[in-house]
Amino acid sequence: MGRTPDCICAKGQEPWCHVCTVAIAIQMRGEHPDTLSVSMLQRRMPKLDGHVAAILVEATKRIGTRANGVYVT
C-alpha cells in the first residue's frame, strides 16, 4: 500500500504520519480479520513502536471482540 491521499508525510520518509499508519492498520485488519498482530504491523512498518502497534491491533478489532468492548443493544 502506498501513501494515502490525506498523507501529511514528507515524500518517502519514515516513520510514517498518523494518517498513513492508521490507514495501513485498517487495510491489514481487512486482509487478516482474526490474525492481525503487533509483529505483523511491525513487519509492514519497521519503525512502528510496539506500544502503538498494540493500540492499533486493539482499535481495529470489531467492537464486540475488543477487550473492553461490549455490545450495546
C-alpha beads as a LAMMPS data file, in Angstrom:
LAMMPS data file: protein, C-alpha beads

73 atoms
72 bonds

1 atom types
1 bond types

-500.0 500.0 xlo xhi
-500.0 500.0 ylo yhi
-500.0 500.0 zlo zhi

Masses

1 110.0

Atoms # bond

1 1 1 0.000 0.000 0.000
2 1 1 1.289 3.426 -0.874
3 1 1 0.676 6.638 0.955
4 1 1 -2.918 7.806 1.351
5 1 1 -4.284 10.929 -0.372
6 1 1 -4.626 12.601 3.050
7 1 1 -0.973 11.893 3.858
8 1 1 0.988 14.561 5.714
9 1 1 4.315 12.713 5.465
10 1 1 7.313 14.136 3.724
11 1 1 7.835 12.288 0.445
12 1 1 9.044 8.762 1.152
13 1 1 10.223 9.396 4.698
14 1 1 9.673 7.125 7.649
15 1 1 8.311 6.959 10.259
16 1 1 5.011 7.443 8.503
17 1 1 2.421 10.004 9.529
18 1 1 -0.537 9.024 11.710
19 1 1 -2.909 9.108 8.733
20 1 1 -0.879 6.522 6.822
21 1 1 -0.246 4.395 9.911
22 1 1 -3.952 4.098 10.712
23 1 1 -4.867 3.519 7.057
24 1 1 -2.395 0.644 6.810
25 1 1 -3.630 -0.877 10.086
26 1 1 -7.233 -0.753 8.849
27 1 1 -6.277 -2.272 5.497
28 1 1 -4.320 -5.050 7.197
29 1 1 -7.249 -5.759 9.563
30 1 1 -9.442 -6.208 6.477
31 1 1 -6.929 -8.631 4.982
32 1 1 -6.347 -10.524 8.260
33 1 1 -9.536 -10.079 10.323
34 1 1 -8.725 -12.640 13.013
35 1 1 -4.947 -12.859 12.929
36 1 1 -3.599 -9.289 12.798
37 1 1 -0.809 -8.949 15.356
38 1 1 1.742 -6.461 16.624
39 1 1 4.527 -8.300 14.824
40 1 1 2.623 -8.212 11.517
41 1 1 2.222 -4.440 11.790
42 1 1 5.865 -4.014 12.739
43 1 1 6.970 -6.072 9.725
44 1 1 4.860 -3.842 7.452
45 1 1 6.039 -0.623 9.152
46 1 1 9.522 -1.371 10.568
47 1 1 9.896 1.769 12.705
48 1 1 6.498 1.376 14.361
49 1 1 6.682 1.321 18.166
50 1 1 5.332 -1.851 19.791
51 1 1 3.019 0.106 22.089
52 1 1 1.471 1.963 19.153
53 1 1 1.137 -1.296 17.210
54 1 1 -0.682 -2.910 20.145
55 1 1 -3.111 0.010 20.325
56 1 1 -3.761 -0.248 16.574
57 1 1 -4.365 -4.002 16.789
58 1 1 -6.924 -3.482 19.544
59 1 1 -8.523 -0.398 17.965
60 1 1 -9.113 -2.092 14.617
61 1 1 -10.990 -5.035 16.130
62 1 1 -14.735 -5.179 15.779
63 1 1 -16.401 -3.649 18.826
64 1 1 -17.800 -6.966 20.066
65 1 1 -14.351 -8.553 20.192
66 1 1 -12.398 -5.744 21.844
67 1 1 -11.023 -6.447 25.291
68 1 1 -13.088 -3.634 26.820
69 1 1 -15.965 -3.629 24.316
70 1 1 -19.487 -4.829 24.866
71 1 1 -22.431 -4.964 22.529
72 1 1 -24.886 -2.131 23.039
73 1 1 -28.485 -3.169 22.478

Bonds

1 1 1 2
2 1 2 3
3 1 3 4
4 1 4 5
5 1 5 6
6 1 6 7
7 1 7 8
8 1 8 9
9 1 9 10
10 1 10 11
11 1 11 12
12 1 12 13
13 1 13 14
14 1 14 15
15 1 15 16
16 1 16 17
17 1 17 18
18 1 18 19
19 1 19 20
20 1 20 21
21 1 21 22
22 1 22 23
23 1 23 24
24 1 24 25
25 1 25 26
26 1 26 27
27 1 27 28
28 1 28 29
29 1 29 30
30 1 30 31
31 1 31 32
32 1 32 33
33 1 33 34
34 1 34 35
35 1 35 36
36 1 36 37
37 1 37 38
38 1 38 39
39 1 39 40
40 1 40 41
41 1 41 42
42 1 42 43
43 1 43 44
44 1 44 45
45 1 45 46
46 1 46 47
47 1 47 48
48 1 48 49
49 1 49 50
50 1 50 51
51 1 51 52
52 1 52 53
53 1 53 54
54 1 54 55
55 1 55 56
56 1 56 57
57 1 57 58
58 1 58 59
59 1 59 60
60 1 60 61
61 1 61 62
62 1 62 63
63 1 63 64
64 1 64 65
65 1 65 66
66 1 66 67
67 1 67 68
68 1 68 69
69 1 69 70
70 1 70 71
71 1 71 72
72 1 72 73
